[in-house]
Structures are given as C-alpha cells and as structure tokens.
Amino acid sequence: MIGEMRRADLILSDSSGVQEEAPALGIPLIVLRDRTERPECIDCGSTLLVGTGTDAVTGAVSRLLADPGAMKAMATPRFPFGDGQAAPRIAALALAWLDQRRAEGAQVRTA
C-alpha cells in the first residue's frame, strides 16, 4: 500500500490510516469525509477535507490540479503526529527509572 501511495501525485481517500501516512510521504491528500478524527493533517497543510458530494470532490481536485504551487505546497513531507522518536525516549525513561530504583536499593527484575 505504501509503495502505491509513493507513486501517486494525489490521493483521494476516506481512510484514517491514509490520513496518517500521506503527510509523512509528502503526498497531497483529499479526504472524502465530512469530519475527520485527524485534524492535524489539515492543520499542517497536507490534507484537504472536502466532504462526499460529487461537486465538492471534483471541484477540489480540479482546483488543486490547476494550481501547481498549491500542489507543491501540500507535497512537502510533514509529521503531524510526532517525530518518530517516541520509542527511544520511552526506553531512556524506563532505563533511568530502573537505575533510580537500583540506586535506592530496590530489587529490580528484568527479562
């Protein structure tokens, strides 16, 4: 799926998963919904929420395809859900906590 998305110039979808992936890939996305649980994508400028009406969808696609500057602006990779470094931060905090417990003399079991 990601490979197909990477080959696209523009994506139209109602998938919340695609709303998470398209910004990171730098692929402009038109969301075919009236509401989204992923407003961060819209706020970061990579996504347009256009609804489900035929005229609204075709109008948004036509406007975007006719404006290469707008398309290019939306095509900048963005990471509205974080920087991808949560796991190393969590691991560092867990290790610091274990070290603290050991320093206090607590018995710490690790797998």
Buried (B, 14 or more C-beta within 10 A) or exposed (E): EEEEBEEEEBBBBEBEEBBBBBBBBEBBBBBBBEEBEBEBBBEBBBBBBBBEEEEBBEEBBEEBEEEEEBBEEBBEEBEBBEEEEEEEEEEEEEEEEBEEEEEEEEEEEEE
